[in-house]
Amino acid sequence: MTWSFPAQALHAHLARRWLQSLLDLSWRDGDAVDRAVHVFGEIASNAVEHAGGRMTVHVSVCGHALRCEVEDPSPRLPEPTDAAADDEHHRGLPLVRALLGAPPEIRRTPDGKVVAFTVRADGAPVAA
């Protein structure tokens, strides 16, 4: 499934709800669904905050694996940074890595970049 929308906070929130609903109906592995929705929300929010323009999300479920991609028009690749203890920002990529057990896949495209990840229902990390 693919959905394209303006990179606005409301749309990122709606995309997260969309993914939650899709997985609740089709996948039903609670822990993996929660992790996937949280990671997806972090990546979509980062695209809104740092990229602007339009974003496109691609989601596919194949058996016990969920693949999510968030595409945005910015050529700037996300880089992990060290957040201060009281910093409310700069925690997205470390959090994503912790939830996935591996870093997300990040690649340039002719029109910007894609940040993607795969989650298995059994919780095992999936190599990017």
N, CA, C and O atoms as a Tinker XYZ file with bonds, in Angstrom:
   512  protein
     1  N      0.836000   -1.164000    0.000000    73     2
     2  CA     0.000000    0.000000    0.000000    64     1     3
     3  C      0.891000    1.241000    0.000000    63     2     4     5
     4  O      1.958000    1.262000    0.613000    81     3
     5  N      0.436000    2.245000   -0.686000    73     3     6
     6  CA     1.189000    3.491000   -0.802000    64     5     7
     7  C      0.255000    4.661000   -0.541000    63     6     8     9
     8  O     -0.909000    4.655000   -0.942000    81     7
     9  N      0.790000    5.658000    0.137000    73     7    10
    10  CA     0.020000    6.859000    0.427000    64     9    11
    11  C      0.960000    8.051000    0.330000    63    10    12    13
    12  O      2.042000    8.035000    0.917000    81    11
    13  N      0.562000    9.075000   -0.400000    73    11    14
    14  CA     1.347000   10.295000   -0.555000    64    13    15
    15  C      0.537000   11.457000    0.003000    63    14    16    17
    16  O     -0.669000   11.545000   -0.225000    81    15
    17  N      1.205000   12.352000    0.738000    73    15    18
    18  CA     0.508000   13.447000    1.390000    64    17    19
    19  C      1.492000   14.573000    1.716000    63    18    20    21
    20  O      2.705000   14.362000    1.699000    81    19
    21  N      0.969000   15.773000    2.013000    73    19    22
    22  CA     1.847000   16.878000    2.381000    64    21    23
    23  C      2.606000   16.553000    3.670000    63    22    24    25
    24  O      2.063000   15.922000    4.577000    81    23
    25  N      3.846000   16.982000    3.739000    73    23    26
    26  CA     4.663000   16.742000    4.926000    64    25    27
    27  C      4.263000   17.741000    6.011000    63    26    28    29
    28  O      4.938000   18.744000    6.241000    81    27
    29  N      3.151000   17.437000    6.664000    73    27    30
    30  CA     2.634000   18.250000    7.761000    64    29    31
    31  C      2.389000   17.331000    8.951000    63    30    32    33
    32  O      2.121000   16.140000    8.794000    81    31
    33  N      2.487000   17.912000   10.145000    73    31    34
    34  CA     2.353000   17.107000   11.362000    64    33    35
    35  C      1.033000   16.326000   11.391000    63    34    36    37
    36  O      1.013000   15.160000   11.786000    81    35
    37  N     -0.046000   16.952000   10.982000    73    35    38
    38  CA    -1.339000   16.267000   10.972000    64    37    39
    39  C     -1.294000   15.032000   10.082000    63    38    40    41
    40  O     -1.803000   13.976000   10.457000    81    39
    41  N     -0.694000   15.158000    8.914000    73    39    42
    42  CA    -0.644000   14.030000    7.982000    64    41    43
    43  C      0.273000   12.917000    8.490000    63    42    44    45
    44  O     -0.014000   11.738000    8.280000    81    43
    45  N      1.357000   13.275000    9.146000    73    43    46
    46  CA     2.224000   12.251000    9.745000    64    45    47
    47  C      1.453000   11.493000   10.821000    63    46    48    49
    48  O      1.565000   10.271000   10.922000    81    47
    49  N      0.674000   12.211000   11.620000    73    47    50
    50  CA    -0.158000   11.576000   12.650000    64    49    51
    51  C     -1.185000   10.646000   12.006000    63    50    52    53
    52  O     -1.380000    9.519000   12.461000    81    51
    53  N     -1.838000   11.122000   10.946000    73    51    54
    54  CA    -2.827000   10.297000   10.261000    64    53    55
    55  C     -2.177000    9.063000    9.629000    63    54    56    57
    56  O     -2.773000    7.986000    9.629000    81    55
    57  N     -0.975000    9.206000    9.096000    73    55    58
    58  CA    -0.271000    8.059000    8.515000    64    57    59
    59  C      0.035000    7.022000    9.586000    63    58    60    61
    60  O     -0.062000    5.820000    9.341000    81    59
    61  N      0.401000    7.483000   10.758000    73    59    62
    62  CA     0.679000    6.558000   11.863000    64    61    63
    63  C     -0.599000    5.809000   12.247000    63    62    64    65
    64  O     -0.561000    4.599000   12.468000    81    63
    65  N     -1.722000    6.513000   12.328000    73    63    66
    66  CA    -3.005000    5.879000   12.639000    64    65    67
    67  C     -3.411000    4.903000   11.537000    63    66    68    69
    68  O     -3.948000    3.829000   11.811000    81    67
    69  N     -3.148000    5.291000   10.284000    73    67    70
    70  CA    -3.436000    4.437000    9.134000    64    69    71
    71  C     -2.671000    3.113000    9.262000    63    70    72    73
    72  O     -3.240000    2.036000    9.085000    81    71
    73  N     -1.364000    3.213000    9.574000    73    71    74
    74  CA    -0.559000    2.003000    9.721000    64    73    75
    75  C     -1.070000    1.163000   10.885000    63    74    76    77
    76  O     -1.180000   -0.057000   10.765000    81    75
    77  N     -1.380000    1.799000   12.002000    73    75    78
    78  CA    -1.900000    1.074000   13.168000    64    77    79
    79  C     -3.159000    0.295000   12.787000    63    78    80    81
    80  O     -3.283000   -0.884000   13.118000    81    79
    81  N     -4.088000    0.946000   12.097000    73    79    82
    82  CA    -5.328000    0.284000   11.693000    64    81    83
    83  C     -5.068000   -0.869000   10.728000    63    82    84    85
    84  O     -5.647000   -1.947000   10.864000    81    83
    85  N     -4.205000   -0.636000    9.767000    73    83    86
    86  CA    -3.867000   -1.672000    8.798000    64    85    87
    87  C     -3.291000   -2.902000    9.490000    63    86    88    89
    88  O     -3.687000   -4.029000    9.191000    81    87
    89  N     -2.362000   -2.690000   10.409000    73    87    90
    90  CA    -1.720000   -3.820000   11.076000    64    89    91
    91  C     -2.637000   -4.498000   12.081000    63    90    92    93
    92  O     -2.575000   -5.715000   12.256000    81    91
    93  N     -3.487000   -3.722000   12.742000    73    91    94
    94  CA    -4.443000   -4.337000   13.666000    64    93    95
    95  C     -5.366000   -5.304000   12.930000    63    94    96    97
    96  O     -5.775000   -6.324000   13.484000    81    95
    97  N     -5.690000   -4.979000   11.682000    73    95    98
    98  CA    -6.579000   -5.838000   10.897000    64    97    99
    99  C     -5.864000   -7.010000   10.237000    63    98   100   101
   100  O     -6.444000   -8.082000   10.067000    81    99
   101  N     -4.604000   -6.804000    9.867000    73    99   102
   102  CA    -3.960000   -7.818000    9.032000    64   101   103
   103  C     -2.832000   -8.588000    9.704000    63   102   104   105
   104  O     -2.499000   -9.687000    9.261000    81   103
   105  N     -2.239000   -8.048000   10.749000    73   103   106
   106  CA    -1.034000   -8.694000   11.275000    64   105   107
   107  C     -1.228000   -9.215000   12.677000    63   106   108   109
   108  O     -0.931000  -10.376000   12.957000    81   107
   109  N     -1.717000   -8.382000   13.550000    73   107   110
   110  CA    -2.140000   -8.758000   14.897000    64   109   111
   111  C     -1.043000   -9.226000   15.834000    63   110   112   113
   112  O     -1.370000   -9.833000   16.854000    81   111
   113  N      0.214000   -8.993000   15.570000    73   111   114
   114  CA     1.274000   -9.307000   16.531000    64   113   115
   115  C      1.526000   -8.035000   17.338000    63   114   116   117
   116  O      2.231000   -7.134000   16.884000    81   115
   117  N      0.951000   -7.968000   18.525000    73   115   118
   118  CA     0.928000   -6.747000   19.323000    64   117   119
   119  C      2.266000   -6.053000   19.510000    63   118   120   121
   120  O      2.377000   -4.859000   19.229000    81   119
   121  N      3.288000   -6.766000   19.977000    73   119   122
   122  CA     4.579000   -6.137000   20.230000    64   121   123
   123  C      5.210000   -5.635000   18.944000    63   122   124   125
   124  O      5.704000   -4.508000   18.898000    81   123
   125  N      5.202000   -6.441000   17.915000    73   123   126
   126  CA     5.796000   -6.030000   16.641000    64   125   127
   127  C      5.019000   -4.868000   16.031000    63   126   128   129
   128  O      5.613000   -3.961000   15.448000    81   127
   129  N      3.693000   -4.892000   16.162000    73   127   130
   130  CA     2.873000   -3.786000   15.656000    64   129   131
   131  C      3.227000   -2.504000   16.395000    63   130   132   133
   132  O      3.415000   -1.461000   15.768000    81   131
   133  N      3.319000   -2.565000   17.704000    73   131   134
   134  CA     3.648000   -1.380000   18.496000    64   133   135
   135  C      5.005000   -0.808000   18.099000    63   134   136   137
   136  O      5.152000    0.400000   17.917000    81   135
   137  N      6.001000   -1.695000   17.967000    73   135   138
   138  CA     7.335000   -1.228000   17.571000    64   137   139
   139  C      7.316000   -0.620000   16.179000    63   138   140   141
   140  O      7.899000    0.440000   15.951000    81   139
   141  N      6.646000   -1.289000   15.249000    73   139   142
   142  CA     6.601000   -0.792000   13.870000    64   141   143
   143  C      5.903000    0.564000   13.795000    63   142   144   145
   144  O      6.378000    1.466000   13.104000    81   143
   145  N      4.794000    0.713000   14.492000    73   143   146
   146  CA     4.056000    1.974000   14.458000    64   145   147
   147  C      4.878000    3.085000   15.104000    63   146   148   149
   148  O      4.883000    4.214000   14.614000    81   147
   149  N      5.564000    2.780000   16.184000    73   147   150
   150  CA     6.397000    3.798000   16.832000    64   149   151
   151  C      7.551000    4.228000   15.923000    63   150   152   153
   152  O      7.804000    5.422000   15.762000    81   151
   153  N      8.244000    3.261000   15.332000    73   151   154
   154  CA     9.353000    3.580000   14.422000    64   153   155
   155  C      8.845000    4.366000   13.218000    63   154   156   157
   156  O      9.443000    5.367000   12.825000    81   155
   157  N      7.747000    3.912000   12.639000    73   155   158
   158  CA     7.143000    4.588000   11.501000    64   157   159
   159  C      6.812000    6.039000   11.864000    63   158   160   161
   160  O      7.084000    6.955000   11.087000    81   159
   161  N      6.226000    6.242000   13.043000    73   159   162
   162  CA     5.890000    7.587000   13.488000    64   161   163
   163  C      7.110000    8.472000   13.648000    63   162   164   165
   164  O      7.078000    9.649000   13.287000    81   163
   165  N      8.183000    7.919000   14.183000    73   163   166
   166  CA     9.426000    8.687000   14.337000    64   165   167
   167  C      9.978000    9.112000   12.978000    63   166   168   169
   168  O     10.368000   10.264000   12.787000    81   167
   169  N     10.004000    8.173000   12.043000    73   167   170
   170  CA    10.561000    8.470000   10.721000    64   169   171
   171  C      9.673000    9.470000    9.972000    63   170   172   173
   172  O     10.182000   10.395000    9.339000    81   171
   173  N      8.367000    9.291000   10.041000    73   171   174
   174  CA     7.461000   10.228000    9.375000    64   173   175
   175  C      7.559000   11.619000    9.997000    63   174   176   177
   176  O      7.560000   12.618000    9.278000    81   175
   177  N      7.641000   11.693000   11.312000    73   175   178
   178  CA     7.779000   12.992000   11.986000    64   177   179
   179  C      9.077000   13.676000   11.604000    63   178   180   181
   180  O      9.108000   14.892000   11.413000    81   179
   181  N     10.146000   12.910000   11.492000    73   179   182
   182  CA    11.425000   13.492000   11.064000    64   181   183
   183  C     11.326000   14.032000    9.644000    63   182   184   185
   184  O     11.889000   15.084000    9.341000    81   183
   185  N     10.618000   13.328000    8.774000    73   183   186
   186  CA    10.450000   13.806000    7.400000    64   185   187
   187  C      9.670000   15.116000    7.389000    63   186   188   189
   188  O      9.993000   16.023000    6.622000    81   187
   189  N      8.654000   15.220000    8.227000    73   187   190
   190  CA     7.881000   16.461000    8.322000    64   189   191
   191  C      8.773000   17.594000    8.815000    63   190   192   193
   192  O      8.791000   18.681000    8.237000    81   191
   193  N      9.507000   17.330000    9.885000    73   191   194
   194  CA    10.316000   18.378000   10.512000    64   193   195
   195  C     11.495000   18.824000    9.651000    63   194   196   197
   196  O     11.817000   20.012000    9.615000    81   195
   197  N     12.135000   17.899000    8.967000    73   195   198
   198  CA    13.389000   18.213000    8.291000    64   197   199
   199  C     13.300000   18.301000    6.772000    63   198   200   201
   200  O     14.201000   18.861000    6.147000    81   199
   201  N     12.248000   17.769000    6.159000    73   199   202
   202  CA    12.226000   17.705000    4.698000    64   201   203
   203  C     11.203000   18.638000    4.061000    63   202   204   205
   204  O     11.522000   19.344000    3.104000    81   203
   205  N      9.993000   18.650000    4.573000    73   203   206
   206  CA     8.939000   19.447000    3.949000    64   205   207
   207  C      8.481000   18.834000    2.637000    63   206   208   209
   208  O      8.819000   17.691000    2.328000    81   207
   209  N      7.718000   19.588000    1.873000    73   207   210
   210  CA     7.217000   19.095000    0.589000    64   209   211
   211  C      6.179000   18.003000    0.776000    63   210   212   213
   212  O      5.359000   18.056000    1.692000    81   211
   213  N      6.227000   17.021000   -0.099000    73   211   214
   214  CA     5.331000   15.865000    0.002000    64   213   215
   215  C      6.130000   14.672000    0.482000    63   214   216   217
   216  O      7.331000   14.570000    0.229000    81   215
   217  N      5.462000   13.782000    1.167000    73   215   218
   218  CA     6.095000   12.531000    1.548000    64   217   219
   219  C      5.217000   11.394000    1.071000    63   218   220   221
   220  O      4.000000   11.528000    0.949000    81   219
   221  N      5.858000   10.285000    0.808000    73   219   222
   222  CA     5.151000    9.097000    0.361000    64   221   223
   223  C      5.561000    7.951000    1.262000    63   222   224   225
   224  O      6.746000    7.755000    1.533000    81   223
   225  N      4.587000    7.201000    1.722000    73   223   226
   226  CA     4.877000    6.034000    2.540000    64   225   227
   227  C      4.448000    4.784000    1.778000    63   226   228   229
   228  O      3.401000    4.755000    1.131000    81   227
   229  N      5.272000    3.773000    1.871000    73   227   230
   230  CA     4.997000    2.474000    1.249000    64   229   231
   231  C      5.005000    1.447000    2.383000    63   230   232   233
   232  O      5.940000    1.416000    3.183000    81   231
   233  N      3.995000    0.630000    2.453000    73   231   234
   234  CA     3.899000   -0.398000    3.477000    64   233   235
   235  C      3.498000   -1.700000    2.807000    63   234   236   237
   236  O      2.568000   -1.739000    2.001000    81   235
   237  N      4.209000   -2.764000    3.151000    73   235   238
   238  CA     3.812000   -4.079000    2.653000    64   237   239
   239  C      3.997000   -5.104000    3.766000    63   238   240   241
   240  O      4.961000   -5.054000    4.530000    81   239
   241  N      3.056000   -6.026000    3.835000    73   239   242
   242  CA     3.110000   -7.121000    4.792000    64   241   243
   243  C      3.209000   -8.397000    3.980000    63   242   244   245
   244  O      2.366000   -8.682000    3.129000    81   243
   245  N      4.249000   -9.154000    4.256000    73   243   246
   246  CA     4.446000  -10.421000    3.565000    64   245   247
   247  C      4.705000  -11.485000    4.629000    63   246   248   249
   248  O      5.809000  -11.585000    5.165000    81   247
   249  N      3.694000  -12.264000    4.923000    73   247   250
   250  CA     3.837000  -13.295000    5.945000    64   249   251
   251  C      4.130000  -12.679000    7.297000    63   250   252   253
   252  O      3.311000  -11.945000    7.850000    81   251
   253  N      5.308000  -12.982000    7.826000    73   251   254
   254  CA     5.704000  -12.501000    9.141000    64   253   255
   255  C      6.607000  -11.285000    9.084000    63   254   256   257
   256  O      7.240000  -10.945000   10.084000    81   255
   257  N      6.683000  -10.619000    7.938000    73   255   258
   258  CA     7.544000   -9.442000    7.812000    64   257   259
   259  C      6.742000   -8.238000    7.333000    63   258   260   261
   260  O      5.909000   -8.336000    6.432000    81   259
   261  N      7.019000   -7.106000    7.960000    73   259   262
   262  CA     6.423000   -5.834000    7.589000    64   261   263
   263  C      7.539000   -4.941000    7.070000    63   262   264   265
   264  O      8.574000   -4.787000    7.719000    81   263
   265  N      7.326000   -4.355000    5.904000    73   263   266
   266  CA     8.297000   -3.441000    5.297000    64   265   267
   267  C      7.648000   -2.061000    5.219000    63   266   268   269
   268  O      6.554000   -1.921000    4.672000    81   267
   269  N      8.310000   -1.052000    5.758000    73   267   270
   270  CA     7.826000    0.330000    5.702000    64   269   271
   271  C      8.913000    1.211000    5.103000    63   270   272   273
   272  O     10.089000    1.079000    5.441000    81   271
   273  N      8.512000    2.104000    4.215000    73   271   274
   274  CA     9.413000    3.084000    3.620000    64   273   275
   275  C      8.755000    4.460000    3.705000    63   274   276   277
   276  O      7.564000    4.611000    3.431000    81   275
   277  N      9.547000    5.453000    4.086000    73   275   278
   278  CA     9.091000    6.837000    4.105000    64   277   279
   279  C     10.004000    7.601000    3.164000    63   278   280   281
   280  O     11.211000    7.694000    3.384000    81   279
   281  N      9.414000    8.143000    2.122000    73   279   282
   282  CA    10.164000    8.856000    1.087000    64   281   283
   283  C      9.851000   10.340000    1.184000    63   282   284   285
   284  O      8.690000   10.729000    1.314000    81   283
   285  N     10.899000   11.174000    1.119000    73   283   286
   286  CA    10.687000   12.617000    1.145000    64   285   287
   287  C     11.625000   13.285000    0.140000    63   286   288   289
   288  O     12.562000   12.650000   -0.344000    81   287
   289  N     11.386000   14.557000   -0.179000    73   287   290
   290  CA    12.153000   15.221000   -1.240000    64   289   291
   291  C     13.503000   15.787000   -0.819000    63   290   292   293
   292  O     14.217000   16.335000   -1.659000    81   291
   293  N     13.873000   15.673000    0.440000    73   291   294
   294  CA    15.141000   16.251000    0.889000    64   293   295
   295  C     16.307000   15.310000    0.593000    63   294   296   297
   296  O     16.238000   14.126000    0.922000    81   295
   297  N     17.373000   15.818000   -0.021000    73   295   298
   298  CA    18.545000   14.969000   -0.253000    64   297   299
   299  C     19.401000   14.799000    1.006000    63   298   300   301
   300  O     20.313000   13.973000    1.031000    81   299
   301  N     19.109000   15.576000    2.042000    73   299   302
   302  CA    19.889000   15.520000    3.285000    64   301   303
   303  C     19.574000   14.236000    4.049000    63   302   304   305
   304  O     18.427000   13.994000    4.425000    81   303
   305  N     20.600000   13.418000    4.274000    73   303   306
   306  CA    20.410000   12.154000    4.977000    64   305   307
   307  C     20.399000   12.390000    6.480000    63   306   308   309
   308  O     21.166000   13.213000    6.981000    81   307
   309  N     19.548000   11.686000    7.201000    73   307   310
   310  CA    19.534000   11.837000    8.659000    64   309   311
   311  C     20.810000   11.287000    9.271000    63   310   312   313
   312  O     21.342000   10.269000    8.829000    81   311
   313  N     21.284000   11.970000   10.286000    73   311   314
   314  CA    22.482000   11.536000   11.000000    64   313   315
   315  C     22.176000   11.504000   12.489000    63   314   316   317
   316  O     21.575000   12.438000   13.019000    81   315
   317  N     22.583000   10.436000   13.166000    73   315   318
   318  CA    22.358000   10.393000   14.609000    64   317   319
   319  C     23.219000   11.450000   15.305000    63   318   320   321
   320  O     24.361000   11.698000   14.920000    81   319
   321  N     22.650000   12.055000   16.324000    73   319   322
   322  CA    23.387000   13.033000   17.117000    64   321   323
   323  C     23.237000   12.668000   18.581000    63   322   324   325
   324  O     22.315000   11.950000   18.967000    81   323
   325  N     24.146000   13.166000   19.379000    73   323   326
   326  CA    24.065000   12.943000   20.818000    64   325   327
   327  C     23.159000   14.003000   21.424000    63   326   328   329
   328  O     23.409000   15.198000   21.267000    81   327
   329  N     22.130000   13.583000   22.100000    73   327   330
   330  CA    21.190000   14.506000   22.730000    64   329   331
   331  C     21.593000   14.719000   24.180000    63   330   332   333
   332  O     21.982000   13.781000   24.876000    81   331
   333  N     21.495000   15.968000   24.623000    73   331   334
   334  CA    21.715000   16.270000   26.029000    64   333   335
   335  C     20.559000   15.685000   26.836000    63   334   336   337
   336  O     19.496000   15.402000   26.284000    81   335
   337  N     20.760000   15.507000   28.114000    73   335   338
   338  CA    19.748000   14.897000   28.970000    64   337   339
   339  C     18.423000   15.654000   28.928000    63   338   340   341
   340  O     17.362000   15.040000   29.043000    81   339
   341  N     18.467000   16.972000   28.766000    73   339   342
   342  CA    17.236000   17.762000   28.756000    64   341   343
   343  C     16.790000   18.145000   27.344000    63   342   344   345
   344  O     15.866000   18.944000   27.185000    81   343
   345  N     17.427000   17.593000   26.333000    73   343   346
   346  CA    17.099000   17.899000   24.938000    64   345   347
   347  C     15.842000   17.142000   24.522000    63   346   348   349
   348  O     15.760000   15.926000   24.699000    81   347
   349  N     14.868000   17.853000   23.973000    73   347   350
   350  CA    13.631000   17.218000   23.524000    64   349   351
   351  C     13.721000   16.737000   22.082000    63   350   352   353
   352  O     12.773000   16.135000   21.577000    81   351
   353  N     14.825000   16.984000   21.418000    73   351   354
   354  CA    15.024000   16.581000   20.027000    64   353   355
   355  C     16.273000   15.708000   19.931000    63   354   356   357
   356  O     16.927000   15.437000   20.938000    81   355
   357  N     16.595000   15.275000   18.732000    73   355   358
   358  CA    17.818000   14.515000   18.441000    64   357   359
   359  C     17.826000   13.113000   19.030000    63   358   360   361
   360  O     18.894000   12.545000   19.256000    81   359
   361  N     16.671000   12.558000   19.278000    73   359   362
   362  CA    16.601000   11.207000   19.838000    64   361   363
   363  C     16.005000   10.197000   18.858000    63   362   364   365
   364  O     15.977000    9.001000   19.148000    81   363
   365  N     15.527000   10.664000   17.701000    73   363   366
   366  CA    14.801000    9.812000   16.764000    64   365   367
   367  C     15.573000    8.612000   16.269000    63   366   368   369
   368  O     15.121000    7.479000   16.435000    81   367
   369  N     16.741000    8.834000   15.658000    73   367   370
   370  CA    17.491000    7.689000   15.107000    64   369   371
   371  C     17.978000    6.718000   16.178000    63   370   372   373
   372  O     17.880000    5.508000   15.974000    81   371
   373  N     18.500000    7.194000   17.311000    73   371   374
   374  CA    18.867000    6.225000   18.347000    64   373   375
   375  C     17.663000    5.417000   18.853000    63   374   376   377
   376  O     17.788000    4.227000   19.143000    81   375
   377  N     16.509000    6.065000   18.954000    73   375   378
   378  CA    15.305000    5.363000   19.382000    64   377   379
   379  C     14.881000    4.336000   18.335000    63   378   380   381
   380  O     14.520000    3.209000   18.675000    81   379
   381  N     14.924000    4.723000   17.075000    73   379   382
   382  CA    14.586000    3.805000   15.982000    64   381   383
   383  C     15.509000    2.595000   16.019000    63   382   384   385
   384  O     15.055000    1.455000   15.916000    81   383
   385  N     16.794000    2.843000   16.165000    73   383   386
   386  CA    17.759000    1.735000   16.210000    64   385   387
   387  C     17.484000    0.810000   17.399000    63   386   388   389
   388  O     17.549000   -0.412000   17.267000    81   387
   389  N     17.178000    1.394000   18.551000    73   387   390
   390  CA    16.892000    0.579000   19.734000    64   389   391
   391  C     15.633000   -0.267000   19.533000    63   390   392   393
   392  O     15.608000   -1.439000   19.908000    81   391
   393  N     14.595000    0.319000   18.946000    73   391   394
   394  CA    13.352000   -0.426000   18.739000    64   393   395
   395  C     13.484000   -1.512000   17.685000    63   394   396   397
   396  O     12.853000   -2.563000   17.789000    81   395
   397  N     14.307000   -1.260000   16.667000    73   395   398
   398  CA    14.472000   -2.242000   15.592000    64   397   399
   399  C     15.529000   -3.291000   15.904000    63   398   400   401
   400  O     15.486000   -4.395000   15.363000    81   399
   401  N     16.475000   -2.955000   16.770000    73   399   402
   402  CA    17.608000   -3.839000   17.007000    64   401   403
   403  C     18.643000   -3.733000   15.898000    63   402   404   405
   404  O     19.588000   -4.521000   15.846000    81   403
   405  N     18.466000   -2.759000   15.011000    73   403   406
   406  CA    19.369000   -2.521000   13.874000    64   405   407
   407  C     19.062000   -1.119000   13.347000    63   406   408   409
   408  O     17.979000   -0.591000   13.596000    81   407
   409  N     19.999000   -0.516000   12.626000    73   407   410
   410  CA    19.692000    0.809000   12.072000    64   409   411
   411  C     18.698000    0.707000   10.911000    63   410   412   413
   412  O     18.613000   -0.332000   10.255000    81   411
   413  N     17.954000    1.774000   10.660000    73   411   414
   414  CA    17.080000    1.752000    9.490000    64   413   415
   415  C     17.912000    1.842000    8.220000    63   414   416   417
   416  O     19.060000    2.285000    8.246000    81   415
   417  N     17.336000    1.430000    7.139000    73   415   418
   418  CA    17.973000    1.575000    5.829000    64   417   419
   419  C     17.744000    3.012000    5.370000    63   418   420   421
   420  O     16.618000    3.508000    5.420000    81   419
   421  N     18.799000    3.677000    4.925000    73   419   422
   422  CA    18.689000    5.050000    4.437000    64   421   423
   423  C     19.366000    5.091000    3.077000    63   422   424   425
   424  O     20.526000    4.701000    2.939000    81   423
   425  N     18.629000    5.569000    2.064000    73   423   426
   426  CA    19.232000    5.634000    0.736000    64   425   427
   427  C     18.734000    6.871000   -0.013000    63   426   428   429
   428  O     17.601000    7.319000    0.164000    81   427
   429  N     19.595000    7.389000   -0.832000    73   427   430
   430  CA    19.235000    8.521000   -1.688000    64   429   431
   431  C     18.409000    8.006000   -2.864000    63   430   432   433
   432  O     18.556000    6.865000   -3.302000    81   431
   433  N     17.547000    8.873000   -3.354000    73   431   434
   434  CA    16.781000    8.600000   -4.563000    64   433   435
   435  C     16.996000    9.786000   -5.504000    63   434   436   437
   436  O     17.528000   10.810000   -5.076000    81   435
   437  N     16.604000    9.680000   -6.750000    73   435   438
   438  CA    16.744000   10.828000   -7.650000    64   437   439
   439  C     15.978000   12.064000   -7.167000    63   438   440   441
   440  O     16.323000   13.193000   -7.519000    81   439
   441  N     14.932000   11.840000   -6.355000    73   439   442
   442  CA    14.093000   12.949000   -5.897000    64   441   443
   443  C     14.227000   13.254000   -4.412000    63   442   444   445
   444  O     13.438000   14.041000   -3.890000    81   443
   445  N     15.185000   12.669000   -3.714000    73   443   446
   446  CA    15.343000   12.914000   -2.275000    64   445   447
   447  C     15.955000   11.720000   -1.586000    63   446   448   449
   448  O     17.089000   11.335000   -1.872000    81   447
   449  N     15.197000   11.133000   -0.672000    73   447   450
   450  CA    15.702000    9.967000    0.063000    64   449   451
   451  C     14.558000    9.097000    0.544000    63   450   452   453
   452  O     13.394000    9.498000    0.539000    81   451
   453  N     14.925000    7.888000    0.960000    73   451   454
   454  CA    13.994000    6.938000    1.564000    64   453   455
   455  C     14.627000    6.442000    2.857000    63   454   456   457
   456  O     15.805000    6.085000    2.891000    81   455
   457  N     13.833000    6.423000    3.914000    73   455   458
   458  CA    14.227000    5.787000    5.166000    64   457   459
   459  C     13.280000    4.609000    5.339000    63   458   460   461
   460  O     12.061000    4.780000    5.342000    81   459
   461  N     13.843000    3.415000    5.481000    73   459   462
   462  CA    13.023000    2.203000    5.471000    64   461   463
   463  C     13.441000    1.251000    6.586000    63   462   464   465
   464  O     14.548000    1.321000    7.118000    81   463
   465  N     12.515000    0.366000    6.914000    73   463   466
   466  CA    12.828000   -0.666000    7.900000    64   465   467
   467  C     11.920000   -1.862000    7.667000    63   466   468   469
   468  O     10.875000   -1.767000    7.023000    81   467
   469  N     12.348000   -2.973000    8.204000    73   467   470
   470  CA    11.561000   -4.203000    8.158000    64   469   471
   471  C     11.488000   -4.751000    9.568000    63   470   472   473
   472  O     12.485000   -4.778000   10.289000    81   471
   473  N     10.301000   -5.188000    9.957000    73   471   474
   474  CA    10.087000   -5.792000   11.273000    64   473   475
   475  C      9.465000   -7.159000   11.062000    63   474   476   477
   476  O      8.559000   -7.327000   10.246000    81   475
   477  N      9.966000   -8.130000   11.808000    73   475   478
   478  CA     9.367000   -9.463000   11.757000    64   477   479
   479  C      8.460000   -9.653000   12.954000    63   478   480   481
   480  O      8.700000   -9.093000   14.024000    81   479
   481  N      7.432000  -10.437000   12.771000    73   479   482
   482  CA     6.471000  -10.673000   13.848000    64   481   483
   483  C      7.112000  -11.327000   15.066000    63   482   484   485
   484  O      6.639000  -11.134000   16.186000    81   483
   485  N      8.178000  -12.094000   14.868000    73   483   486
   486  CA     8.809000  -12.755000   16.016000    64   485   487
   487  C      9.801000  -11.846000   16.735000    63   486   488   489
   488  O     10.443000  -12.266000   17.698000    81   487
   489  N      9.930000  -10.598000   16.270000    73   487   490
   490  CA    10.794000   -9.633000   16.935000    64   489   491
   491  C     12.246000   -9.683000   16.531000    63   490   492   493
   492  O     13.029000   -8.838000   16.963000    81   491
   493  N     12.633000  -10.647000   15.717000    73   491   494
   494  CA    14.025000  -10.739000   15.293000    64   493   495
   495  C     14.378000   -9.577000   14.385000    63   494   496   497
   496  O     13.574000   -9.202000   13.532000    81   495
   497  N     15.582000   -8.988000   14.548000    73   495   498
   498  CA    15.960000   -7.912000   13.635000    64   497   499
   499  C     16.112000   -8.428000   12.218000    63   498   500   501
   500  O     16.451000   -9.589000   11.993000    81   499
   501  N     15.861000   -7.566000   11.293000    73   499   502
   502  CA    15.997000   -7.891000    9.878000    64   501   503
   503  C     17.083000   -7.002000    9.313000    63   502   504   505
   504  O     17.027000   -5.782000    9.460000    81   503
   505  N     18.070000   -7.598000    8.669000    73   503   506
   506  CA    19.172000   -6.809000    8.111000    64   505   507
   507  C     18.653000   -5.853000    7.053000    63   506   508   509
   508  O     17.775000   -6.201000    6.263000    81   507
   509  N     19.200000   -4.646000    7.043000    73   507   510
   510  CA    18.804000   -3.641000    6.059000    64   509   511
   511  C     19.377000   -3.962000    4.703000    63   510   512
   512  O     19.148000   -3.223000    3.745000    81   511
